[in-house]
Amino acid sequence: MKVLFNQLFDYNYYCNKKLIEQAESLKQVPANCIKYFSHILNAHHRWNSNLLANKPRYDAWQLHDVKDWADIHYENQRATFEVITNADDFNKRIEYETAEGRVFAHDLKDILFHIINHSTHHRGQYLAEIRQNGIEPEKLDYILYKR
């Protein structure tokens, strides 16, 4: 399971890095792209905080300057690899509190998969927004990544 999650998070890192690089090359990043990508970073950070029993620094929809994306993304990746490396049971139930103060518990494997799936969902929104602004979106298919 560790190998699978390491591969999935490496792919997630690759995709986000490509979007960061493209955003850094643009004269102006569309506002909704900033919103979606900031949310990807924030949600990943907040889940890592839950998994590592830390207090999150970012709100779910807090906006970040494009110049800060790479550092936040790197820290998210580092923290997730720490979780995966130290995991001894991916079926372990993790209790967490939502931003609204509700308490839930899910298996570690389900939370890790959620982070990947959530990022994919919002990257799709980001890419649609890029295309609507006349910019050719990055090709992020998993099979292209594996080539």
N, C-alpha and C positions, 0 to 999 in steps of 0.2 A: 504494500500500500504506500510505503514511503516513496518508492521509486515512481509510482504513478503520480502521486501528488507533486513530487519534485518536477516531473516532466510537465504537468499541467500548469504549475505556477511559473515554470521557465517560459512556457508558451505565452502565458498571460503577461509576463514581464516584457517579452519580445514585442507583443502587440502594442502594449502601452508605450513602450520606448519608441516605436515607429511613429505613433501619433504625437508624442512629445517632440520628436525631431521635426516632423512636418509642421507642427504648430510654431515651433521656434523659427522656422524658415518663412512664415507668413508675415506680411506687413501688418495684417489685422486678423485676429482669430475671431470668428463669429461668436457672439455673446452666448448663444445656447451651447456651443462647443465648450466654452469655458465652464458653463454650468454643469454639463454632463461629465466632463472629465474631472472637474473638482469633486463631484459627487463620487465618481469611481474611486478616487484617491481617499476621500473621507470615509467612505463605507469600509474600504479595505483596512484603513487605519483603525476604525472603530471596532471591527471584528478582531483585529490583532489585539487591541486593548482588552477586549473581553477574554480572549484566550490566554493572555499573559497577566490578567488581573491588574491592569493598569487603568488609570483614569484617562479617557480620550481627550486629546487636545483640540480636536476639530468637531464642529457640528456637522450633521449629515449633509447639509446643502451649503456649507460655507464655501465661498469662492476663493480661489488662489490665483496669483499671477502666474502666467505661463513660465516665467523664469524660475519659479519654485517647484514646478511639477516634478522635475527629474529627481530632486533631493527627497521629496516626499515619497515618490514611487520607489526609489532605492530603499528607503527605510522600511516601507511596507514589505518589500520583498525580503529584506534581511530578517525582519521580525517573523514573517510567515515561515521562512526556512528554519528559524529557531524552533518554532512550534513543531514543525514536521520532524525535525531531527530529534527532538526530545520526546516525541510521542511514543508511548509504549503500548497504547491501546486506542485505536481509532474509533472504537465503539464506546469509548468513555463519554458519559453524559457531562455536558458543560452547561452550567447554569449561568445565565446572563440577564442583565436588565436592559430594556429598551430605553430609547431617549424619552419615551413617555412614562417611564417608571414601572412598566410591567415586567414580570419575571417569567422567563421560560427556560427550558433545558432541551438541548439537542445533542446528538452524537457529534463528536469531533469531525468525523468524516463528512457528515451532512453540512456542517458549518463551512468546512474547507471547500466543498463542492459549491455551496451557495456563493462564496466569494468569487469563484471563477465564473459561475453562471451569471451573477449580478454584473460583473465587469463586462462580460460578453454582451449582455442586454444593452447596457448604456453605451458601449462602443458602437453598437449598431445605430443608436440614436445619433451619436456624434457623427458617424460616417454619413448618415442621411442628411444631416445638417450641412456638412462640408459640401456634399454634392449639390444641395439646393443653393449654395453660395458660389457655384461655378468652379469649385476646386475638385480635382480628381482625387477620390479617396484612396487611401492606402489599401493594398490587397493583404488581408490578414488571415486568409484561409489556413487552417491547421495543416493541410496537406502541403501547401506551399512552404510553410515553416519547416516541415520535416524533410523537404528536398535537400 
